């Protein structure tokens, strides 16, 4: 193994004593359960999952109209059912901090964007707006189980709309407006939405992006829509009836006659009633519409925010995100522990990479979170946040989306703040939770996540399917979690769900990441073990890219791989087979990249495009992305594929030559 990582931070005794997890441990002791350290606590939480999750429910005093009859019905994944018999509402827990004059006047949400100035909602404002939107949606015929989709930037309106939907039992699903129409429709078409909430456009990097044509196209292509609500975000004076005939204005929902029909009514729902549908793409087929339940999301949000990130009522919390990334769901859930969420919508590098750090100063943030790529970009640009902004209020810095390299750990402590919990975490859209991550009780070592998350029986499995320590293996979860998907939408027999996570180790969750558990209980993620593209925290199936690329007449076939592995920066080449008579010139390369940028996302534009003779395929015609990824990462050609199982084994030589050229190139 390499040299031991540097110890960068140790929590002070005072900080440990003040932490919420210390209070939880003391509370457990009062119940007769004593733990000497975090590792012992984690072991108990995974050996006795019923006791652990019951303790989370009791410790956080989860509000319910009917108590649960059992914590967990079956340990056999994916058939597990959690908290059967309970009736509750995710949003009801939220407003436990809205009880007196002092608390109602506190900031709940503070937002800034490139598109408009600062907007602040107190807890009283938040409750009033959520109540109005919920009452109006009910009056419009929206009820439990109906899908409401949003094409919105990260704004207070998006959070308000989500909480309103959840309060009445409607199912929420959102995409960011920087996603192209094809990518959004691939997601929303699958779930038959009743209501679309969208905006007219937004500003990013100083440029205006009008999205009215996209919104109209979505209306045309979503036949189940009964109502469209438009937020005039880019142009506050927009004439809605002219721009989008038949649509409702956001303000109409707040002022509808039903808006003031009475106080908010929290629909009492089973714990496994769907809360939201998120999307995570595999290597084939359409994006997977992943359904999560109200109860599981509530329990995980309380546990993760309070016990892992140490957030509470005195915190001001940012995790920079769009509404199309799971970290948006994670950030708005910070309200469940009473934190003020501070949100920024816009380009974090405009006019330069100091923008978010100055926002942190202005907001007096106590916790600053972003994707690992943001910190890497700041580091490469020579940004020194502590020199350009007053970050003295910070207690925590969060990173996710991809592995945070060792040098970025050092950079945070040298140039952001010397005394913060650096919460590098890894989990995913699939579970809206961290598998491995942070604890305020533990030290921080460079390049290493501090621990396995409480209640998560996560292990690294070797090639024999055995858990190993201090070896790189497959990330496998051996016991169920409350936030594992209820199911995929429109997936008869759970066939696609089972194939996605349980095909490799029947009854065990295989996530598709390389993981090493260190001897001290920390964790290191080494990138994806399958062919799903994970660019800067946004996962997209290769099939989505192929659909866009292969619409171009000159392209006969294509393949894409992402070589993010072992701390390397993401490098994503696109290989294309061209129709006879065509060449890959700069014009065609630009056309390919522009089409991906516009129809999918800017994050998935390839680093380079190459013309190739053939795409390697199996005998059954499947593109061999994972073997080619292994080849390009340095595995010998004879070990990456069996020629007898290939339809065109001769195609491999081009990629072997390409891999050799990359290894011997001076910049490789």
N, C-alpha and C positions, 0 to 999 in steps of 0.2 A: 504494500500500500504506500501511498505518498506520505510526505511529512505530515504530522498532526496539524490540524487547523489552528489558527491563532485564536486565543480567547480575547474577545473584543468588549464584552460587557458582562457585568455581574450585578444583579439587582441588590440594592442596599437592604439591610434588615428592616428599615422603616418602610421601604416601598413594598416589600413582601408582606409585612404586617397589615398594610393598608389595602392590599389587593382584595378583590372580590372573591378570588378562589381561596384565599386564606380564610375568609369568613365562611365560605362554603365548607371547607375542611373542618373548621371549628364546629359548625352546625352538625356535620356528620358525627363528630366526636360526641356531641350531646345526645346523639341517637345510638351511641355505643359502637361506632365504627371509627377506628383510629388508623391513621396513615402517616408514616414517617417521612415520606417524600413523594414527589410527583409520580415516579415510576411505580410505586406501590399503589397509588391511587388509580393510575391508568390500568394496571393489571386487574384490580378489583372491578373497574368499570367495564372491562371486556370479559372477564370471567363470569360476572353476574349482571348481565345487561338489564334484566328486569329490575333488579334493585337499583341500579344506577339511574335508569331513566325515570323510575318512580321517584327517586330522590330529586331529580331535576324538576319534575312536575311539582313536587311538594315545596321544595326550596324557593322556587319562583312564584309560588302560589298561583298556579294557572287557573284562570277563571273559567268555570264551566257550569252549565245549568243542570247537567246530569253527569255524575262521576263515571269513570271508566270501570268496567267489570274485570278486565285483565290488561296487563301492560303489553304483553306480546302473545300472539296466538300460536305461533309456530316458528321454530328456529330454521326451518328449511326454506332457504331463499329460492325463488322470489315469492313464495306463497305467504310470507309473513304478514300479519295484520297487527297494527299497533293501536292500543287504547280503545279497544272495542267497547261500545256502549256509551262512550262519552259524547256529550253534546257541547260544542264550544264555538267560538268565533275568533279568528286570528286578530281582528281589529279591536275586539273588546279589550284585549290585553294592552293594546297600544294606549288607550285613553285612561289607563289607571293613573297616569301622571297629570291628568287634567281634572284636578279635584278641588282646588281652592284658588283664590284670587292671585296668590303669589305664583303658583305654578302655571296658571293659564296665561299669564302675561309673558312667561319666558319664551325665548325663541325655540320653535320646533324645527323650522326649515329656514335657512338663509341661502339665497342663490344669486349667482352672477353669471353673465354670459356675454359673448360677443354681440349678441343680437339685441339685448336690452340691458338696462341697468340693474342695480341690486333690488331684490325682492325678498321680503321677510314675512314669514307666517309665524305668529305666536301659536301656542298650543290651542288657545281659544279660536284663533282664525282657522287652524287646521280642522278642528272639530266642526266648526260651522260650515266650512266648504265641503268636507267629506259628507256631512249630513245632507246638505243641499243636493250634491251630485247623486248620492244614494237614493234619496227620495224621488228625484227626477227620473233616474234610471228605472226605478220601480214603476213610476207612472207611465213610462214608455214601454212597459211590458217586459222588462228584463228581470229575470228571477234566477233562483239557484240552478246551476248547471249551464246557463247560457254563456256563450263565449263573447268576450269583449276584447277586441284587438286594438293596439295602439301603435301608431307610426309617429312617434314623438321624440324630441330631444330630451335630455336630462334636465327637466324643469320641475318646479313645484307642482304644476298641473298634472304631470305624469304620476307623481306620488299620490296626489289627492285622488285622481281617477282610480288608481289601483286600490287604495284603501276603501273607496266607495264601493267598488265591485266586490271586494272580499267581504265587506260587511253584509252584503245582501246574498252572498253565495254564488255570484257570477264568477266565471273563470277568466283570468287575465292572461293575455299574451302580448308581448311587445317586440318591436323591431326598431332599430335606430334609423333615422331618415338619411344617414349616409349609405345605407344599403340600397342597392338598385331594385327596381320593380320585380325583376325575375326572382331574385333571391327572397324577397319578402313574400311574394305570391306562392313560392314553393312551400313556405311555412304556413301562411294563413289559409290557403286553400284547403289544407288538410283538416282543419278544425271547424269549418262551417260557422264563421262568426255571425252574430246578430247585430253588433254595433262596431263601427270603426271610429276611433278618435284619432285625428291627425292634425298636422299643422300645415300652414301654407308654404313654409320654407324656413331657412335658418342662415346664419352667417358662420363661416369657418375660415380661419386664416385671413380674415379681412375681406373675404369674398361672399357675396350673397348667392344662395342656392334656392331657387324657386322649385317647389315640389308639387304644385297644384296639378300638373299634368299626370304625375305619378299617382297622386291620390285619386284623380278621376279614373285612371286606368285600373286601379285597385277596386274602385266601386263597380266598374264594368265587369271585372273578372271574379268578383265574390258574390255569387247569386243569392246567398242566404242573408246578405245585409238588409236590415230593415231601417237602420238609422246611421247617418254619418254626422259626426261632430267635428267641427273645424276650429282650431285654435289659431287666431291671427297672430302669429309669432314674428314673422319677418316684416309684415305690414299690418300694424295695429288698426289702420283705417280701412282695411280691405272690405269691400262689399261682398259679403258671403253669397247672397242670392245670385249675384252676377257671376262670381268666380266659380261657385260650386252649387248649382241649382238644387234645391231640396235639402241642403245640409243645414244643420243647426250650428249656431255659434256657441263656443264654449260658455260665453256669458249667459246664453239662453238657459243652460242647465242650472246655473247659479240663481237665476231669477224666475225660473219656471214656477207657475202657481203651486206645484206640488213641492217645491224646494223647502217651503216653510210649513210643510204639513204636520210637523211635530218633531220631537227629538229623534236622534238616530236609533234605529232598531237593529240590533245585532242578530242576524239570522242564526239560530242555533243549529249547528251542523255536526254530522259525524266527524270524527278525527280524520277519516280518510276521504272526506269530501274534497274534490280538487280545488286547489288554490290558484295555481298558475301553470301554464304550459310553456316550457322552455325548449330550446332546440339545440341538439348536438348531433353532428353529422358523422356518419360512418363513411367507409370508403366506397360504398355502393348505394344506389337508391336515393330517395328523397331525404331531406333533413328529418331526424327523429323527433317527433313531438312528444316531449317527456312531461308527464303529468305528476305533479307533487301535491301532497295533501296538506290541509290546513294544520292539523295537529303536529305532524312531523316538522313542517317548516317553523312552526311556533317554538317547539322545544329546542330545535337546533339553533335558531336565532338567539334565544335566550342564553343557551349554554355557550355558544361560540363568542358572542359579543361580550358577555360579562366575564366568563371564566377564562377564556383564551386571550382576548384582546384587552380585557380589564376596562371595559367601557361602562359608564354609568351616567347619572343625571347631571354631573358637572362637566361632562366632556362635550367637545365640539369636534365632529367627526366628518372627515372627507375620505372617500375612496373614489378617485377620479375614474369615471366610467361613462359609457353610453347605455341607453336602455336596451341594447341588444346583447349586452354582456352580463353574465350572472352576478358580477360585482355590483350592478345597479340594485338587484334584489337584495344583496347583502347590505348595501349601504342604507337603503330605506328601512331595513329591519333594525338598524341601530336605534330607531325611535322606540322599539319595544323595551329597551332598557333605560329610556328617558333621555338619551343623548340628543343633542342638537345636531342635525345633519346639515352640512355645508356643501353645496353642490355647485359645480362650475361646468358650463356648457360652452365648448369652443375648442380651439386648437391650443393645446398646452404649450406649444412652441411658438405661439404668436403673441406679440411681435418677436419674442425670443423665449428661451427656455426658463427664464426667471418668472414667467407669468404666474404659474401655480404657487411658487414659493412666496410671491408677494400676496397672493390670495390667502395663503396660510397665515401670513402676518396680519392681514386685515381682519381675518376671521378669528384670530387668536386660537388657531386650531390646537387641540391637544393630541389628535391622531391624524396622520397624513398617510393615505394609501394610494397606490398607483400600480400600474403594470411594471414588471421588471425592465421592460424596454425603455420606459421613461427615465428611470435612474441611469441606465446605461447611456442613453443619449445625453443626459445632463453631464455625466462624467466625461464622455468623449468631447463635449463642447467646452470643458473647463469651467463649468458653472460651480460656484461656491455659494450655496444657498445661505449659509449662516452669515456671509459677508454682505449679502444683498437684501436680507430680510431678517426681521426680529422673530426668531423661531423659539424663543425662550419658553413658550407655553407648551411646546411639544413634549409628550410622554411616550408616544408610540409612532413608529413608521412601519407601514405595511407594504408588502410586495407579493405579487402573484402573477399568473399568466404564463410564465416560463421560469426556468431556474435562474435565480439571482447569482451572478458569478462572484467569486471570492473578492475580487477587487472592488465590486460595488458595495459589499458589506463594509470593507475598510472605508470607502468613500463616505458612506452614510455617517459613520462615527467621526470622521475627520472633518467633514464639510457641511453636515446638516446639524447634528447635535451629538455631543459625547455621551449623553445619559438618556437614551431612549430604548424602549423595547423594540427591537427590529423584528417584526412579525412577518417572516417569510413563510408563506403558506402554500399548500397545494391540495386541491380538491377538484371541484368541477361543477359544471352545469348539471351533470347527471345526478348529483346528490345535493347540490346547493349547500355544501358543507366542506370543511377541510378534512382530509385524511391525516395529513401531517402538518404541523404548524407551530403555534406559539404558546408560551406560558410565561406569565410574569414572575413565576417562581424560579426560573431556570436561567443559566448564563447563555450568552450568544457566542457561537464560534463561527468564524468566517466560512461562508459557503454551505452552512448546515442549518436546516430547520431544527428547532429546538427539541421537538418531541412528536410522538404519535398523539393524535387528538383523543380526548376523553370519550369513551364509549365506542371507539372505532377500532375494531380488531384487525388492524392492517399489518401485513407482513410482506417481506420480500421472499418470493418462491424461486428456488433454483429449477434447473431443467427436469429434475425428478419430481417436482411438485412438493418440495419440502421447504419449510421456512428456514431462512438462513440469516445470520448476523454478520455484518461487515463484508457482505458480498452483494454484488449487483444482481437483482432478480426482478421478476414480474411483481408489480403491486397487486396484491390480492387481499380482499376483505373476507374474513372467514365467518363473520356473524352479521346478522342483519342490522340495519340502521333505520331509524324512523323516517329519514329523508330519502331512502332509496325510492325510486319511482313507484307510484301506484301501478302505472302501466304506460304504454305508449298509446296515444290516441289512434283509434281505428286500427288496432293490431289484434285481429282475431286470434284467440288462443295464446296470446302473449308470445307469439312465435318470434317476432323481431326483437322483442325485449330480451328473451332468453338468449337468442343468438348474439346479441350485442355484448352481454356481460357474463353469461354462464355457460357458453359453449366449450370453453377451454378447460375449465375446472367445474364440472357439474356440481351445482349447489353452492359454489363459491363465486364471489364477484371478482372478475379480472378486469382491471380498469384500463390497461393499455399503456402504462408508464413503467419505465425502469426505475427501481428504488433500491437504495441501500440503507439499512438500519445500522447506525453506528453502535459500538459497544456501550456508549454512555446513554443510549436511548434516543439519540437524535436521528435525523433522516436527511437523505440527499436524493433529489429527483434528477434523473439523467435524460429526460426527454421521453418522447412517445416510443412505445414498443410496437405500435401498429402503424398503419399508413395514414391515419387521420392527420390533416394539416392543422397545426396549432401555432398560428402566427400571432405573436404579441398578445397571447391570452384568448384569442378568438379562434375557436375550432370550426373547421369547415371540411366537409367531406370532399374527397377528390372528385367524386361524381358531379358535384355542383360546378366545379371548375371545368370539367370536361364538357358539360352541357353548353356552357358559354363559349368555350374555345372552339368546339367542333361545329358550332353554328356558322363559323366563318368558312366560306366556300373553298378556300385554298387548303384548309386543314382536313386531312383524311383521318388522322388518329392522333392521340396525345397521351402524355403521362406526366405527372408532377409528383415530386417528393420533397420533403422538408428535412434537411440534415441537421436540425437542432438536436445535439446530443453531447453528453459529457461536458456541459458548460459552454459549448461552442455557440457563437451567434447564429441565429437562424439564417440558412442559405437555402433558397428554394428555386431550383431550376425547373423549367418547363421544356419538355421534349415534344416535338411535333413531327408527324409524318405528313409531308405535303403531297398534294395531288400532282400528277405528272405535268411537267411544264412550268411549275412554279418554283420560285426560290425564296429563301428567307432573307429578305432585305430589310433595311431599317424601317421602311414604311409598314411592312407586314408585322414586324415586331411591335411597333408602336400601336398598330391596330389591335393586336392581341392584348397588349397591356391595358389599353384604354377600355376595351370591352370588359375585361375583368374588373377594372376599377369602377366602372359605371354600373355594371349589372350585379356585381357581388360586393366587393369592398376594396378599398385602397390597400388594406393590410395584406391582401392575397395576390397582389401583383408580383410576378416572379422576379427574382434577382437577375436571371438571364434566361434567354430562349435559345434552344438549339434545334436544328433540323436533324432528324435521325432516319435511318433506313426503315426500321421497324420498331414497334412496341412489343416487348417480350410478353407472351401470353401463355397461360396454362393450356392443357389439352381441352379444357372446358371453355376457353376463351377469356378467362379473367386476366386483367392486367396485373403484372407482377410487381406492384409498387414496393412492397416490403423487401423482397429479395434485392431489388435494385438499390433501395436505400441502404441495405446492409453492405452491398458491394461498394457503393460510393463512400461508405464509412470505413472501408478498409478490410472487410472480410474477403477471404480468397474466393475466386469465382467458383471453384469446385465445391464450396460449402454453402453457397447461397441458393442453389437450385439443382434439382435432378433433371437432366436433359430429357430423360424418358417421360417426364411428366409435363413437358412443354410442347406446345404446338409449333414453335419456331425456335429451337435451341440455338441456331446460328446467330440469332439477334443479340445474344449476350456479349459477343466480342466487342461491339462498338462501345458498350458501356464499360467493359473492363478496360479498354484503351483510354476512355475518357477519365475513369477513376485513376488510372496510372498517371495521366497527364496532370490531374489535380494534385496528386500527392507529390509530384516532382516539381511542380511550378513554384517559383520563389515565394509567391504570396500565399501559398496553400497553408 
